[in-house]
Amino acid sequence: MNRINHKKIEMEHDKKIALVAHDNKKRDLLEWAKYNMDLLAHHKIYATGTTGEILEQEFGFKITKLQSGPLGGDQQIGAKIADGEIDFLIFFWDPLEPQPHDPDVKALLRMAVVWNIPIACNRASADFMISSPLMDGDYDRLVPDYDVYRTRKLGKEEPSGPGPIEVAEGDKHGKK
């Protein structure tokens, strides 16, 4: 069995928090964020599209706004997680409503797990995370050392499929 080494990634006192909500959950996220406004105020907040607009109007402080989720905002958040620009994800997603961008939602949640960042998907988990003593201090999160994966030697791959199609001479469309 291969043992995976880990690296420490420092989360500073002021966290970089992404707030994301599906349409049917925006009210829940807004109510939660208003209740926790004082706790959120000293952190750097990122949000997708409409959620960011609503939060910035409510709070009166700067929110880094990205695209709306279906227009690439979920992927932008995922990229920021992979680049170490987001420490924490609060994503109130709607489990009862299919989303046209479900693959993006799954990819976002996958990035949060791959990079071992805390994820809250509902008010209860968000309450527990925001009130954790770890929120207001430095924290070293462990992530697998992906350097081995990134630098692996790629072998010659076998071609897939039936191989090249033979074309009769003089007939560029493959007809005989």
N, C-alpha and C positions, 0 to 999 in steps of 0.2 A: 504494500500500500504506500503510495506517495504521500509524503508529508508536505503540506503547503506552508510555506513561510508567510509571515504577515508583516505588514508595514504599519507604522503609526501615522495617522494624519491628524494634525492638531485642529481642534475646533476651538476658536478663541472665545473669550467671554461674550462678545457680541456675535451672535450666530447669524448666519445667512439663511433665511427661512423663505421657502416657497409656499405660497397659499394658492390653492387651485380648488375650484368647485364646479361641478356640473350644474346646469341651469336649475334643476329642481332642488339643489343643495346650496345655492348661493345665499339664500336667506339664513340658513343654519350657520354657514361660515361667517356671514356678516355679524349675526348676533353673538357668535362665539368670539370673534375678533374684537367687537366693541366691548364685551365684558372683560377681555384680556388686553385692552389697548395699552394700558400702562406697562404691562409686561412686554408687549411687542415693540413699544416705542424705541427702545435702545438697540434693537436688532435691525439688520438690513433686510428689508422685505422685498420679495419678488412675487409677481402674480401674473397670471395669464389674462389677456384681453379684458373682457367686461368686469371680471372679478377685481382686477387692478384698478379700473376706473372707479368702481363703486367704493372700494376701500380707501382710495386716495381722497375722494370727496368726503367720506365719513370722518377720516382721521385728521386730515389737514397736514399730514406729513408725506414726504416723498416715498412713492412705491415704484420700484423698477418694473415697468409694465412690458410684457412680452406679447406675442401674438395670441389671439384666441386659440383655445385648445384644438378645435378642428382645423384651424389654419396653420398649425405647426407649433403652437405654444407649448404643448405637452412635450414635443420633441426638443424644443429649445431648453425647457427645464431639464430634461434628461441629459442633454449635452452639457449643461452647466454643472449637473451632478458629476458627470464623468470627468469634467475639467477641474473639479474641486471648488467650484464657485458657489455651491449650495450645500449646506450642512444638514438640512432638516426639511422634511416635506410634510405639509398638512394638506391633504387631498380629500375633500369631501366628495366622493364619487357616488353616483346613483346606481345601486345594484339592481333596481327594478326597471330601468329604462335602457334599452339598447342605444348605443352611441354610434354615430357614423364613423367615428375615429377610434373604435375599440382597440385596434392594433396599436395605436399610439399610446393609449392608456396603459395597455399591458406592457409596452416597451418602457414607459416612464416608471411604472412600479418595479419592473425588472432592474432598471438602472439603480433605483434606490436600494434594492437588495444586493446587487453586485458590489456597490460601493459602500455598503453597510451604513447607510444614513437612517436615522429614525424616521418612521412614517406613521402618521396618524390619519386614519380613514373615516373617523367619525368624531362626534363631540366628546365622547367619553375618553377615547384614546388621546385626543388633543388636550383635554383637561389634565390627564395624568402626565403627559409629556411636558406641557408648559409649566406645570407646578413642580416638576422634578428639581431637586437641589442641583442636578447636573446642568440645568439650563443657565445658571448664572455663574459659571466658572469655566475655566479651560477644561477641555476633555480630549483625550487621545483616543480616537476610534481606530480599531484594527480593521485593515482590509487585506485580503489576500495579495501577495506579491505577484502581480500579473506580468512582471518582467520575463519570467520563464516562458509564459504563453506568448508574449510579444516577440521574443527572440528565438522561438523554436525553429528548428530547421525544417523547411518544407521539402518533402520528397517529391519525386516525379509522380504525378498522378496518372492513373489509367484513364484513357478517354472514355467518356460516357456515351451511351447511345450506340446505334448500329454502325457508326463510322461514316466515312465520306461516301457520298452517292456517286456512283460511276455514271458518267454522261457519255452517250454514244457520240463519236466524233462527228462534228458538223451539226449537232443538234444541241443548242445551248439550253433548251427547256427540258431535257431529259426524256424526250419522246423518241421512240424508235420507228 
